[in-house]
Amino acid sequence: MFDKLKKHHLGFVIPAEEKESIENKFGSKFTYDSVQETHVLFVYDKALRIYIEYICQEGRVAKQNPGFVHICYNLVDQSELEKVEDYISKNKMGYKLTELEESCSKECGYVIFYYIKNMGVVELNLVKNE
């Protein structure tokens, strides 16, 4: 099922002391995500055709080792979210890590995190209709 979903971004935890050098590299500033209690920066990678999310090692991810931490998939509406959640539950694939929350990042809408067996952490991004 996940192979049919559109990928939105890849999340990487970075040591907090690397924040300034990454801002200088991309010419963009991190924003504070009050939900995760950390600073994040989204950068679109043209070659990979996907966003890369840099997540400072603080807040909810303070104990997480630096490196790749999650993949995020876009979902078009609540119905699609319910189908994915039902699929995860019926197939005993994993468990919910968070409730559905509005993202503090303009790149995402409403997000929910799951731990999926053999995949790790997966973020589901319910896209905001504008």
C-alpha positions as CSV (number, residue, x, y, z in Angstrom):
1,M,0.0,0.0,0.0
2,F,2.7,2.5,0.9
3,D,4.3,2.1,-2.5
4,K,1.2,3.6,-4.0
5,L,1.3,6.7,-1.9
6,K,3.0,9.9,-2.9
7,K,6.2,10.6,-0.9
8,H,6.3,14.2,0.5
9,H,9.6,14.3,2.4
10,L,12.4,12.4,4.1
11,G,13.2,13.5,7.7
12,F,16.7,13.6,9.1
13,V,17.8,14.5,12.7
14,I,20.8,16.8,12.9
15,P,22.8,17.7,15.9
16,A,21.5,21.1,17.2
17,E,25.0,22.7,16.8
18,E,24.8,22.1,13.0
19,K,21.7,24.3,12.7
20,E,23.6,27.5,11.8
21,S,25.9,25.8,9.2
22,I,22.8,24.3,7.5
23,E,21.1,27.7,7.5
24,N,24.2,29.2,5.9
25,K,24.4,26.4,3.3
26,F,20.8,26.8,2.1
27,G,20.2,30.5,2.8
28,S,17.1,29.6,4.8
29,K,16.2,29.8,8.5
30,F,14.8,27.0,10.7
31,T,11.4,27.5,12.1
32,Y,10.3,26.4,15.6
33,D,7.8,23.5,15.6
34,S,5.9,23.9,18.9
35,V,4.3,20.5,18.5
36,Q,7.6,18.6,18.2
37,E,9.4,21.2,20.4
38,T,12.2,21.4,17.9
39,H,13.5,23.5,15.0
40,V,12.9,22.3,11.4
41,L,13.9,23.3,7.9
42,F,12.4,21.9,4.7
43,V,14.6,22.1,1.6
44,Y,13.4,20.8,-1.8
45,D,16.0,18.6,-3.4
46,K,15.6,19.0,-7.2
47,A,17.7,15.9,-8.1
48,L,15.7,13.7,-5.7
49,R,12.4,15.5,-6.4
50,I,11.5,15.4,-2.8
51,Y,11.7,17.6,0.3
52,I,14.4,17.0,2.9
53,E,13.4,17.9,6.4
54,Y,16.2,18.8,8.8
55,I,15.2,18.3,12.4
56,C,17.3,19.7,15.3
57,Q,18.1,17.1,17.9
58,E,15.9,18.6,20.6
59,G,12.4,18.3,22.0
60,R,10.6,15.1,21.0
61,V,13.8,13.9,19.1
62,A,16.4,14.9,21.7
63,K,17.3,11.3,22.3
64,Q,17.2,10.3,18.6
65,N,20.5,9.6,16.9
66,P,21.4,11.9,14.0
67,G,20.5,10.6,10.6
68,F,17.4,9.3,8.7
69,V,14.4,9.1,11.0
70,H,11.2,9.0,8.8
71,I,9.5,9.1,5.5
72,C,6.4,11.2,5.0
73,Y,3.5,10.3,2.6
74,N,0.8,12.7,1.3
75,L,-2.8,11.8,1.8
76,V,-5.5,13.7,-0.1
77,D,-8.3,13.6,2.5
78,Q,-9.7,12.1,5.7
79,S,-11.1,9.1,3.8
80,E,-7.7,8.1,2.5
81,L,-6.2,8.5,6.0
82,E,-8.9,6.2,7.4
83,K,-8.1,3.6,4.7
84,V,-4.4,3.7,5.5
85,E,-5.0,3.5,9.2
86,D,-7.5,0.6,8.7
87,Y,-4.9,-1.2,6.5
88,I,-2.2,-0.8,9.2
89,S,-4.5,-2.1,11.9
90,K,-6.0,-5.1,10.0
91,N,-2.6,-6.2,8.9
92,K,-1.0,-5.7,12.4
93,M,1.7,-3.7,10.7
94,G,2.5,-1.3,13.6
95,Y,1.1,1.2,15.9
96,K,0.3,4.9,16.2
97,L,2.9,7.2,17.8
98,T,1.0,10.5,17.8
99,E,-2.5,11.8,17.2
100,L,-3.4,13.8,14.2
101,E,-2.0,17.3,14.7
102,E,-1.8,20.4,12.7
103,S,1.8,20.9,11.5
104,C,3.6,24.1,12.3
105,S,5.4,23.8,9.0
106,K,3.9,25.4,5.9
107,E,5.0,22.4,3.9
108,C,2.7,20.0,5.7
109,G,-1.0,20.0,6.7
110,Y,-2.2,17.7,9.4
111,V,0.3,15.0,10.4
112,I,0.2,11.7,12.3
113,F,3.1,9.4,13.0
114,Y,3.1,5.6,13.0
115,Y,5.8,3.0,13.7
116,I,5.5,0.4,10.9
117,K,7.2,-3.0,11.2
118,N,10.2,-3.3,8.8
119,M,9.8,0.4,7.8
120,G,10.4,2.4,11.0
121,V,8.7,5.7,11.6
122,V,6.2,6.8,9.0
123,E,4.5,10.2,8.8
124,L,1.2,10.6,7.1
125,N,0.5,14.1,5.9
126,L,-3.1,15.0,5.4
127,V,-2.8,17.8,2.8
128,K,-4.6,21.1,3.6
129,N,-7.1,22.1,1.0
130,E,-6.5,25.8,0.2
